[in-house]
């Protein structure tokens, strides 16, 4: 993969991570793959692949873990 492409992927994943963190903390509802891929400006399938490669876990597992961590913190 070209360095420019890798950097673009990292930027997209970072923007989605910020979006998820803001939504989880506000108690927002469900975060769909379509919604998150829209934030990253990519197709859902492609976004899922770059997100998993960057974070080491699928999108739904990351969101669930973040919600559980936030709930444990609130307790």
Helices and strands as residue ranges (DSSP letters): H 3-25, H 33-40, H 44-55, H 59-74
